[in-house]
Amino acid sequence: MEHSWITMSNDGKLAFVGDSSVFDVKTHKELAVMKDEFGRRIVHTEKVLYLGFKDGKLVEGNNQFAIGDAKAYAARMAGAKTNN
């Protein structure tokens, strides 16, 4: 595998890799491959938007920068370096 992004699901159970693989974090097994609307593997993806639905309603969201998960975003911002 070449250099790539990794994005986590909000519950931390899934890892979405930039080569389009989806892994179970606990078992390290590939569970799925992300594909486009034509069934082709999405390769070299860096931008991820994770949306969770329940009963047809959006209940959670996240992206590769942990914006959408308030706790993860706060932790990231707390560790950010400032230009002061």
C-alpha positions, 0 to 999 in steps of 0.5 A: 500500500502506498502513502494514504489517509486514515479516517475513523468512524465516530465510534472508533470501530471502523477505519476508512483508508485512502485506498478505499478499504474499510477495516474493522479496527479490533480485528484488523480485517478488511470489511469492505471496499468503497466504490463509486456509483459505477461499482469502481473502486475509489482509489487515492481518496483523501476526503471523507465525509462520514454520516450516520443515519437512524430511522432515515434521519441523520444522527451523526457526522464527521470528516477526516479532520474530526469536525463533526465529533465535538470531543475529537475536534476539541482534542485536536484543537487543544493540541494545535500549535498557535502562531502567537 
